Amino acid sequence: MRPSLLLTVAALVLIATAPARADRDPDLGMDRVSPPGASAPAPPESEPSSATPERAAVPPADTPSPGSIGRAAFTTGVVEREPKDSISALANDRDRVFYFTELHNFVGQTLLHRWEFKGQVMGEVPFQVGGYRWRVYSTKNLEPSWLGEWTVKVVDEAGTILSSQSFEYTQASASDEPARETDSAPSEPTPPASLE
């Protein structure tokens, strides 16, 4: 047998008989095996896989961290912690609208929904954020004559506007069936319902 072939066979025997160390290859979904004493191969650089979520580091409670608005929508209702629909216009045969917001990483902070109509603040609804992912909504009872653009701004403790969205309150057509809610609630925004 030739010396180089003998060395190759000896190396294969050593690898085959030595206990192996398995390293998980997340991209292939299988184990990579390395012989003892060999350094583990570095996983290829790629985006984190959605199949194996990474745990987010929890920021210290005394330092507010920059948060984000995951979702925000005007809706005709909230069912099981989710907006029933997403609207950009509402006819005045309906007299109530909801503003739903999903917040990320604002735990412990107080934010507010500022309801505005024609440049005038019509109400502010503060809420305390109780988790890293927090869903909240506020409602507004509308008078049929308040036609035009309505805006809700999500504002933090420092007065910074984090998000701003508008919807149009329009005149109902004659063919629309009356859908007005018979609610004797005042026209001020309803305090928020914290969902989580």
DRENSEBA-351913 format. One line per 2 residues: number of its first residue (from 1); their letters; for each residue x, y negated, z negated of C-alpha. Coordinates in nm, 3 decimals, always signed. Layout:
! DRENSEBA-351913
NUM> A> X/Y/Z; ...
***
This chain:
! DRENSEBA-351913
1> MR> +0.000/+0.000/+0.000; +0.128/-0.349/+0.082
3> PS> +0.218/-0.573/-0.217; -0.029/-0.852/-0.127
5> LL> -0.313/-0.603/-0.092; -0.214/-0.441/-0.423
7> LT> -0.223/-0.783/-0.596; -0.568/-0.856/-0.453
9> VA> -0.702/-0.519/-0.569; -0.554/-0.574/-0.917
11> AL> -0.716/-0.918/-0.941; -1.055/-0.776/-0.840
13> VL> -1.023/-0.501/-1.102; -0.942/-0.761/-1.369
15> IA> -1.241/-0.978/-1.273; -1.477/-0.680/-1.254
17> TA> -1.379/-0.542/-1.596; -1.357/-0.871/-1.790
19> PA> -1.669/-1.013/-1.959; -1.815/-1.288/-1.749
21> RA> -1.948/-1.631/-1.850; -2.266/-1.743/-1.678
23> DR> -2.330/-2.105/-1.592; -2.676/-2.210/-1.479
25> DP> -2.694/-2.364/-1.133; -3.004/-2.584/-1.149
27> DL> -3.010/-2.641/-0.774; -3.015/-2.273/-0.687
29> GM> -3.217/-2.158/-0.986; -2.966/-1.883/-1.061
31> DR> -2.656/-1.814/-1.267; -2.302/-1.868/-1.140
33> VS> -2.050/-1.625/-1.288; -1.695/-1.732/-1.371
35> PP> -1.415/-1.506/-1.489; -1.285/-1.559/-1.844
37> GA> -1.034/-1.841/-1.871; -1.163/-2.012/-1.558
39> SA> -1.319/-2.351/-1.599; -1.688/-2.368/-1.522
41> PA> -1.761/-2.523/-1.186; -1.917/-2.865/-1.210
43> PP> -2.276/-2.875/-1.094; -2.324/-3.067/-0.771
45> ES> -2.415/-3.430/-0.816; -2.779/-3.482/-0.731
47> EP> -3.095/-3.645/-0.854; -3.249/-3.487/-1.165
49> SS> -3.491/-3.213/-1.074; -3.854/-3.264/-1.160
51> AT> -3.869/-2.897/-1.257; -3.625/-2.957/-1.543
53> PE> -3.715/-3.295/-1.696; -3.447/-3.473/-1.892
55> RA> -3.528/-3.595/-2.237; -3.523/-3.971/-2.262
57> AV> -3.308/-4.117/-2.533; -3.515/-4.275/-2.807
59> PP> -3.408/-4.636/-2.858; -3.349/-4.763/-3.212
61> AD> -3.670/-4.898/-3.365; -3.517/-5.235/-3.454
63> TP> -3.419/-5.327/-3.098; -3.698/-5.381/-2.851
65> SP> -3.611/-5.215/-2.524; -3.722/-5.321/-2.182
67> GS> -4.046/-5.148/-2.107; -4.242/-5.102/-1.791
69> IG> -4.599/-5.095/-1.673; -4.664/-4.747/-1.536
71> RA> -5.013/-4.820/-1.403; -5.261/-5.104/-1.421
73> AF> -5.606/-5.116/-1.262; -5.946/-5.276/-1.278
75> TT> -6.207/-5.006/-1.308; -6.578/-4.956/-1.370
77> GV> -6.509/-4.726/-1.664; -6.258/-4.519/-1.857
79> VE> -6.325/-4.147/-1.898; -6.101/-3.911/-2.097
81> RE> -5.825/-4.172/-2.120; -5.815/-4.235/-1.746
83> PK> -5.969/-4.503/-1.523; -6.281/-4.378/-1.347
85> DS> -6.182/-4.560/-1.026; -5.969/-4.850/-0.908
87> IS> -6.145/-5.158/-0.776; -6.040/-5.484/-0.615
89> AL> -6.392/-5.628/-0.595; -6.709/-5.598/-0.800
91> AN> -7.058/-5.719/-0.707; -7.242/-5.931/-0.963
93> DR> -7.519/-5.673/-1.000; -7.269/-5.520/-1.246
95> DR> -7.183/-5.722/-1.552; -6.889/-5.536/-1.706
97> VF> -6.538/-5.460/-1.586; -6.251/-5.270/-1.751
99> YF> -5.878/-5.333/-1.725; -5.668/-5.020/-1.784
101> TE> -5.293/-5.029/-1.850; -5.039/-4.751/-1.898
103> LH> -4.728/-4.875/-2.078; -4.386/-4.715/-2.108
105> NF> -4.127/-4.790/-2.376; -4.304/-5.072/-2.565
107> VG> -4.349/-4.876/-2.890; -4.401/-5.099/-3.194
109> QT> -4.459/-5.413/-2.988; -4.774/-5.621/-2.960
111> LL> -4.885/-5.694/-2.605; -5.202/-5.858/-2.482
113> HR> -5.442/-5.867/-2.189; -5.504/-6.231/-2.092
115> WE> -5.828/-6.268/-1.892; -5.832/-6.575/-1.663
117> FK> -6.097/-6.722/-1.436; -6.032/-7.021/-1.207
119> GQ> -5.711/-7.103/-1.394; -5.879/-7.103/-1.735
121> VM> -5.804/-6.848/-2.008; -6.135/-6.676/-2.085
123> GE> -5.998/-6.448/-2.355; -5.693/-6.271/-2.492
125> VP> -5.700/-5.918/-2.629; -5.390/-5.817/-2.831
127> FQ> -5.298/-5.455/-2.898; -5.025/-5.278/-3.089
129> VG> -4.837/-5.016/-2.885; -4.809/-4.695/-3.084
131> GY> -4.607/-4.467/-2.855; -4.350/-4.456/-2.577
133> RW> -4.628/-4.378/-2.328; -4.937/-4.573/-2.430
135> RV> -5.265/-4.617/-2.246; -5.499/-4.899/-2.339
137> YS> -5.790/-5.090/-2.188; -5.996/-5.398/-2.253
139> TK> -6.335/-5.490/-2.111; -6.501/-5.814/-2.004
141> NL> -6.871/-5.884/-1.988; -6.941/-6.107/-1.690
143> EP> -7.216/-6.360/-1.618; -7.364/-6.327/-1.266
145> SW> -7.269/-6.689/-1.189; -6.898/-6.634/-1.260
147> LG> -6.820/-6.555/-0.896; -6.464/-6.570/-0.770
149> EW> -6.122/-6.437/-0.855; -6.054/-6.295/-1.201
151> TV> -5.700/-6.223/-1.316; -5.564/-6.020/-1.607
153> KV> -5.205/-6.071/-1.714; -5.021/-5.831/-1.943
155> VD> -4.811/-6.049/-2.174; -4.544/-5.950/-2.428
157> EA> -4.468/-6.104/-2.769; -4.229/-6.358/-2.615
159> GT> -4.497/-6.480/-2.373; -4.340/-6.310/-2.072
161> IL> -4.589/-6.200/-1.807; -4.518/-5.833/-1.742
163> SS> -4.793/-5.773/-1.488; -5.067/-5.971/-1.317
165> QS> -5.360/-5.834/-1.115; -5.678/-5.984/-0.977
167> FE> -6.019/-5.870/-0.860; -6.297/-6.056/-0.682
169> YT> -6.639/-6.093/-0.848; -6.881/-6.126/-0.557
171> QA> -7.248/-6.194/-0.489; -7.443/-5.869/-0.460
173> SA> -7.622/-5.820/-0.129; -8.000/-5.800/-0.119
175> SD> -7.979/-5.431/-0.030; -7.780/-5.347/-0.344
177> EP> -7.986/-5.181/-0.612; -7.972/-5.350/-0.951
179> AR> -7.702/-5.187/-1.159; -7.673/-5.447/-1.432
181> ET> -7.601/-5.303/-1.769; -7.842/-5.416/-2.035
183> DS> -7.577/-5.495/-2.289; -7.633/-5.769/-2.541
185> AP> -7.260/-5.794/-2.615; -7.098/-6.138/-2.606
187> SE> -6.910/-6.253/-2.299; -6.573/-6.243/-2.476
189> PT> -6.339/-5.955/-2.390; -6.397/-5.645/-2.596
191> PP> -6.108/-5.546/-2.825; -5.891/-5.283/-2.663
193> AS> -5.944/-4.917/-2.709; -5.608/-4.756/-2.769
195> LE> -5.622/-4.419/-2.607; -5.298/-4.264/-2.731
***
